[in-house]
Amino acid sequence: MQAQVLRLPEVKALTGLSRSSIYAFVKRGDFPRPFRLGRKAIGFLRVEVESWVAERVAASRPPSA
């Protein structure tokens, strides 16, 4: 399976977060770190971002009885 790379606009659309919120979470260590694609370009791994979203959803749901 080939890793898919997301650019910032795709990450914003997937998470519903703003650019500043994403980078604040990254700085705190609460969001997957981006990696350098080139001199001025960064990317995020889709699997890491989707996993982060799934964890947030699971944490917001009450445990089932």
N, C-alpha and C positions, 0 to 999 in steps of 0.2 A: 504494500500500500504506500503510495506516495504522499508525503506530507503536503498539506495545502496551506498556503501562506495568505493571511488576511492583511490588507492595508488598513490604516486607521479609519477611513470612512465605513468600511465593512464591519470593523469591530464596534464602532459607535452604533451602527444599525442593529447588530446582533445583541448588544447589551442594553441599549437604550441610554447609555451614559454619554456625557459630554467629554470632549478631549481632556479638559482639565481634571475631571473626575477620574478618568482612566489613569492619567499620569500620577495623580495623588495616590490612587490605590497601588500602582506600581512602586512608587517611592516607599510606601509603607510595607511593601512585600505582600500585599493582599490581592494582587492581580498578576497574571503571567507576564514576565518581562519580554519586551520586544527584542528583536535581534536585528543587526545591521544587514541590509540587503545590498547596499552600495554606499557611496559617500554621503548622500543626503536622504537615503530611503531606509525606512525600517519596516519590519513586518512582525506579525504575531502568528503563532501556529494555531490553526483552526481548532484542532483537537484540545489544546490547552484552554482556549477561550470558551469553547462549548462545555468543557468539564467545569470551568469556573461558574458558568451560568447554571448548570445542573446542580452544583453544590449550593448555590444561593437559593435556588428554588426549593431544594430538599430542606435546607435550614429554615425556610419560612413556613413550612408545612408542619402541623402538629403530628406527632407520632401516631400511627394507626394502632388501634386497640386490638 
